[in-house]
């Protein structure tokens, strides 16, 4: 009887350990106006789904089988805005900011939900983007397509 009980407990614990879950909390999700909010990205092998939960509580759950493709893009953008130009005119401190570039790592997940095509755009942190891309491949089996001149996968 003890052997049977120990065997059942062992099998349950082994099954729970195999259901791997990987979470990244340094993700940002742009809204319809382009403003980015903090979010967490979770790859759940137990649910076989990718879940993105924004800081405002909105959540998107995409089953692995509904993902059509994923793409990665690296962008550089000058940090110039009206406020920066005005600050540079009054002080020399912001002049340094005028010559720097903001770098962003983007992941787009194209999927379908009830015959409707959808896309989810995520901005990844510069320290985590390689781990996110590796987790995407490991959990879903989908390798992100690299767009443009963005082969940043060297470690």
N, C-alpha and C positions, 0 to 999 in steps of 0.2 A: 504494500500500500504506500509506504514512504517513497519507494522507488518510482511508482507511478505519479505521485504528487510532485516529486522533484523533476521528473521528466516534463510534466506539463508546465511547470514554472519556468524551466529552462527554455522550452520552445516558445513560450510567450515573451520572455525577455529577449531571445534571439530575434524574434519577429519585430519587436519594437526597435531594436538596435539597427536593423536593416532599413527601416523607414527613416532615411536620412533627410535632414532639413538644413538648408543653408540660408542665412539671412544677412542682408547688407542694409545698414541703416544710413548710409551716406548718399542716398539717391535723391534726386530732385525731379519733380514732375511739373511740366509747364501746364498752366490752365488755358482756357480759351482766349484770354487776353495776353498770354505770353509770360505772365508772372509765374515764377518758379516757387514751389513749396516743397518742404522736406517730405520724404517718404521712405518707406522700407520695402525692400524687394526680397521675397522669400521663394526659394525653390523647395517645394515639398514633395518628396518621393512617396510619402504616405498617401497624400491626396492626388498625386500625379498632376500637380498644377503649379503655376507661377502666380504669386499673389503680390500685388502692389498696394500698400496701404499708405495713403497720404496723411500728413499730420492733422488735417482738418477732419479726418474720419472716413473720407471716401475710400472705397476699396474696389479693386478690379481683380477678378480671379479668372485666370486663363488655363484651362486644362492643356496638358502637353500635347494631346492629340489634335487640338484645334489650332496649334501654331503652324502657320504656313512657312514663314521664313523670318530671319532676323538679320539686321544689318547694323554695322558699326561705322561711325564717322567721327573724325577728329577735325575740329574747326579752330581757327585762330581769328580773333576779332580785336580790333583796336579798342582800347578803353577810352573812347572819346564821347562825351555827352555835353549838353549845354552847361551843366554845372561844372564839369571839369575845365571847359574853356574859360568860363567866367572866373574860376578859381586861379587858373594859370595866368590870366590877365592881371589879377591883383597881387598874387604871390608867385614866387618861383618854385614853390614846393610841388605843385601839381604838374609842372612841366615834365617831370620825370614820368608821371603816369601817362602823359600823352604819347610817349614813345614805347610803352609796353603793350603787350598783347595778352588778351585773355584767351586761355586755351580751354576747350570743352571737349568732352568725350561723350558721344551720344549713342544710345542703343534704341533701335526701333524694332518693335515686335509686331509683325503683321500676322493677324489671326482671323478666323471666321467664327461667327456666332449665329447659329440658325440661318445659314446661307447668306449672311451679311458680312462683308469684309470690313475689318476694323484694324486700327493701328494704335499702338501705345508707344509714346516717345518718352525716354528716360535719359536724364543727364547723370552720368556716372562721375564719381570723385576721381581725381587724378591718381590717388594712391590705391584705389580699389578696382579700376576698370579692367585690368588684366585678370584679376580674380573673378570678377563678375562674368567675363567672357569665358573663362575656364569652367566656371560653375554652370553656365548655360550649356556648354558642350557636354559636361559630365552628367547633368541631370536630364536634359531633354534629348541629347544626341544630335542637336542642331548646332552647326558651326556658323557663327555670324559672318555674313558676307561683308568684306571690307570695301567701303565706298571711297572713291577718290584716292588721294595720295596719303592714305592713313594707315600704313602698315606699321603700327606702333607696338607690335606683339613681342619685340625683343625685350628680354628681361635683363 
